C-alpha cells in the first residue's frame, strides 16, 4: 500500500475544504480531540451545549444554505443524545454529515468506556448511510462518500464513525483524487410520463393539489418552482392543501386557491379530500398521519397520484399511483402543459386571513400570530414549534415566498430554538422569528448560549401556556383528560435567557407583546420574549 507524508486527518480535511464543507457544529468530547486539533482558520467550529441542540442548529444551517452541515459527536453517548433531533432531520430530508468520534480501534471490541460496539447500527433507520470504515486508510474515501450521499436526492443525514487513532495513520497517495470528485444526477421526467400526468390533471372534474416540503425545498434553490405551482393551481382551478405535518411552507397562504393544512389523521384526510375525483400529491408522503382516527383511507371514486423524489416514500404509501421523479421538473412541466380552464378564484394575495381568537382571560396564541403578521417584511422567516398552533400557523400567517416557514418534520421536541439559531447562522441577512411552546423550549434551551455568543439575528417567542397544551388536547380527544404531568409552572424563561446572555422580557397582554416584538425586530442580536397566553 502506497503511503504519503499526509495523514488520514490531513487528507480528510483537504477533501472537506474542496467540497465546501467547512462549517462544523459540535460538542467536544475526548474521542473527538484528534480531529478537532487539526482544524485551522478555514473551518468554523460552532459550539453547542447539548448534542440535540448541535444537530438542530446544523439542520437550521442546512435549511438556510442548502449545503450539507458537518456535525461532530461522540460515537455512543453523544449520538444517543442527538437522536431526538435526528428524527426531524431524517424526515425533513436535511443534508448533514454526522462524524462520530469512536474509541481507539483495538479497544472497541473490549467495550472500553465511550466506545460504540455497533456504531453504524446505532443511528439506523434515521440515516441514509451509516458506516465505520474497516481500515483507517478508507476513512477519507468514506467521508467523501458521506458528503455526496447526503447531498444526492433524496437528501438526508448520514453517519460515519471514526476511531480516534485512525486520524494519525498515513493516508493513501490516491486520496488526492478525492478533492477532484463530483456527482451529478441526470435523471428527469420522460415525455410519456409528463403527458400522462398532464392528461390526469386535465381530466379531473374537481382537482385537489396536496403540496409538501419537497416543493418548498426545490423553490429555495429555484424560485420559479414556487411560481410554477401557483400557475398549475390557477390553470387547473385546483383546491390547494398543505400536506399533514408540513415541515415547510410550499404554497402562498394568501392565495385564493389555498385551502389550509390537512389534519394528520386518516379520517381527517379522507373527509378533507372528499368530493375530489383526483388528488395530485406533489413532494410529500402519502400520508404522514399522527392522530389515530380509524377509517377507510379514501372515499370511493377518489384517485390519488403521488409525485416524490424519495423512493421510500413511494414504496411505503398504502394507496395511490406513485411516480419517482424530480419534483421541480414535474411541477414546471405540469404548469406549462395543462389546459387553462379560464377560472380564477381571485387575485393572488387576495385570501383574507381569519381574525385572531380572543379571550377575556388574557392573550391568545392566535393574537401572537396576528401581531407577527402585522410586522412581516422581506427579511423575516419563521420557525414554528408551538404544537397548539400548528394548524393555525399556515392559515393565519402570510407565507408568500420559499423558505419562509420551518416546522419539525417528525414532531421531535427541541427543534425550534436550535434550528432558529442555525438558520440565522446560515443566512445572517434574515431575521429569524421562532415561536416555541414553553414545554418544547426546555428541550433546546441551551441554543440560547450559541445565539448570544454569535449574536444571531433571532427573535425567540416563548408561547407560554404553562402546560403541555398539545398533549392536553390529545388527552381530551382520546377521552382521557385527567392524566398527570401536563401542567408546567414556575419556569422563569426571562432569567434563563439572561443567564445565557440573551436580553429577555415577559409580556401578558397583546399590547405588551406588540411593543416588545417591535423592539426585538430592531435589535442587532438575539432577543427572547416570554409571551404568557391562555388557550383560546
C-alpha positions, 0 to 999 in steps of 0.5 A: 500500500502506497503511503504519503507524508499526509495523514488520514486527518490531513487528507480528510480535511483537504477533501472537506475544504474542496467540497465546501464543507467547512462549517462544523457544529459540535460538542467536544468530547475526548474521542473527538480531540484528534480531529478537532486539533487539526482544524485551522482558520478555514473551518468554523467550529460552532459550539453547542451545549447539548448534542440535540441542540448541535444537530438542530442548529446544523439542520437550521444551517442546512435549511438556510444554505442548502449545503450539507452541515458537518456535525461532530459527536461522540460515537455512543453517548453523544449520538444517543443524545442527538437522536431526538433531533435526528428524527426531524432531520431524517424526515425533513430530508436535511443534508448533514454529515454526522462524524462520530468520534469512536474509541481507539480501534483495538479497544472497541471490541473490549467495550472500553468506556465511550466506545460504540460496539455497533456504531453504524447500527446505532443511528439506523433507520434515521440515516441514509448511510451509516458506516465505520470504515474497516481500515483507517486508510478508507476513512477519507474515501468514506467521508467523501462518500458521506458528503455526496450521499447526503447531498444526492436526492433524496437528501438526508443525514448520514453517519460515519464513525471514526476511531480516534487513532485512525486520524494519525495513520498515513493516508493513501497517495490516491486520496488526492483524487478525492478533492477532484470528485463530483456527482451529478444526477441526470435523471428527469421526467420522460415525455410519456410520463409528463403527458400522462400526468398532464392528461390526469390533471386535465381530466379531473372534474374537481382537482385537489393539489396536496403540496409538501416540503419537497416543493418548498425545498426545490423553490429555495434553490429555484424560485420559479418552482414556487411560481410554477405551482401557483400557475398549475393551481390557477390553470387547473382551478385546483383546491390547494392543501398543505400536506399533514405535518408540513415541515415547510411552507410550499404554497402562498397562504394568501392565495385564493386557491389555498385551502389550509393544512390537512389534519394528520389523521386518516379520517381527517384526510379522507373527509378533507379530500372528499368530493375530489375525483383526483388528488395530485400529491406533489413532494410529500408522503402519502400520508404522514398521519399522527392522530389515530382516527380509524377509517377507510383511507379514501372515499370511493371514486377518489384517485390519488397520484403521488409525485416524490423524489424519495423512493421510500416514500413511494414504496411505503404509501398504502394507496395511490399511483406513485411516480419517482421523479424530480419534483421541480421538473414535474411541477414546471412541466405540469404548469406549462402543459395543462389546459387553462380552464379560464377560472380564477378564484381571485387575485393572488394575495387576495385570501383574507386571513381569519381574525385572531381568537380572543379571550377575556382571560388574557392573550391568545396564541392566535393574537401572537400570530396576528401581531407577527403578521402585522410586522412581516417584511422581506427579511423575516422567516419563521420557525414554528414549534408551538404544537397548539398552533400548528394548524393555525400557523399556515392559515393565519400567517402570510407565507408568500415566498420559499423558505419562509416557514420551518416546522419539525418534520417528525414532531421531535421536541427541541427543534425550534430554538436550535434550528432558529439559531442555525438558520440565522447562522446560515443566512445572517441577512434574515431575521429569524422569528421562532415561536416555541411552546414553553414545554418544547423550549426546555428541550433546546434551551441551551441554543440560547448560549450559541445565539448570544455568543454569535449574536444571531439575528433571532427573535425567540417567542416563548408561547407560554401556556404553562402546560403541555397544551398539545398533549392536553388536547390529545388527552381530551380527544382520546377521552382521557383528560385527567392524566398527570404531568401536563401542567408546567409552572414556575419556569422563569424563561426571562432569567434563563435567557439572561443567564445565557446572555440573551436580553429577555422580557415577559409580556401578558397582554397583546399590547405588551407583546406588540411593543416588545416584538417591535423592539426585538425586530430592531435589535442587532442580536438575539432577543427572547420574549416570554409571551404568557397566553391562555388557550383560546 
